[in-house]
Amino acid sequence: MPRHPDFVPQGVIPAVLLPFHGDLSIDEASFRAHLRDVADVQGLSAITVNAHSTEVASCTPEEQRRVMEIAGEEVGDRLPVIHGVWADGSLEAARIARQAQAGGASALLVFPPGPFALGQSAEMALAHFKTIADATDLPLIVFQYPLATGQGYPAVTLERLFDEVPTIRAIKDWTPLVPQHESQIRALQGRRRPINVLTTNSAWLLSSLVLGCNGLLSGSGSVIADLQAKLYRAVKANDLAEARRLNDRIYPLARVFYADPFVDMHNRMKEALVLLGKLPRAVVRPPLVKISDAEVARIRDALIEAGLLGTQAALGRNAA
């Protein structure tokens, strides 16, 4: 049974990082410390593992199982754990779903299958989600990619998914077009059976939240969960002045984390945690590679500008 059986995906949900040793094996001790550090933040509703932020594409099925096991041991009694479902085939997705539920997950974040980038139909999307839903009764979160990638679901497909798969309870919305993002928020959260919109537009988080999202699911929460939780509370309280003040602190980090190439965002977040003294090293698995010293310096400057790192500490600590 899931540890939090009544959990509905909403609120502030960081997606944590996965530290590695120099030999590319999982650094379990550092991962446990990272989980505890993030979970200590007040105002979180859950954490996410086995997603982009934990480099799930480079993890074996056994490693994904172990990541979930460690997360459950460290924070599962305090917070629901959302488990990513990253699979190109629906049968494998169903296997991951069953494994996640058996491991104590409270919800599943379903990534779009890679082949959808070559073209998809509503029937394909329905087949994928129904196969997963048949394997588990956990709440499902649809990861909505930008439509331009080919992996995003058109509005008519989303409507069918929500009508025909009742365990879908939320959408992680990566829609980069503001009018489409706003339209989805209004339409989905206004349904008779509401679908919570969790923004993942962390590069423009304040703008996204003020449109009315019922939460956020963000990899940068691995570094700035406290600022994100405070921002979310300020927006919910209609305290625009406080929200803008917090956004001014978040902005320099969003600028460096989500720079081109976008794929390096979590690579950069690891470097930030090294600079903050919260990780011993910033190792990533290939095909990702270590970022340049110049980019690490920009991250250091952003941490100082955000008020998270003192100048003296920055001078005395280098990213590994």
Secondary structure by P-SEA (a helix, b strand, c coil): cccccccccccbbbbbbbbbccccccaaaaaaaaaaaaaaccccccccccccccccccccaaaaaaaaaaaaacccccbbbbbbbccccaaaaaaaaaaaaaaccccccccccccccccccaaaaaaaaaaaaaacccbbbbbcccccccccccaaaaaaaaaccccccccccccccaaaaaaaaaaaaaccbbbbbbbcccccaaaaaaacccccccccccccaaaaaaaaaaaaacaaaaaaaaaaaaaaaaaaaacccccaaaaaaaaaaaaaccccccccccccccccaaaaaaaaaaaaaaccccaaaaaacccc
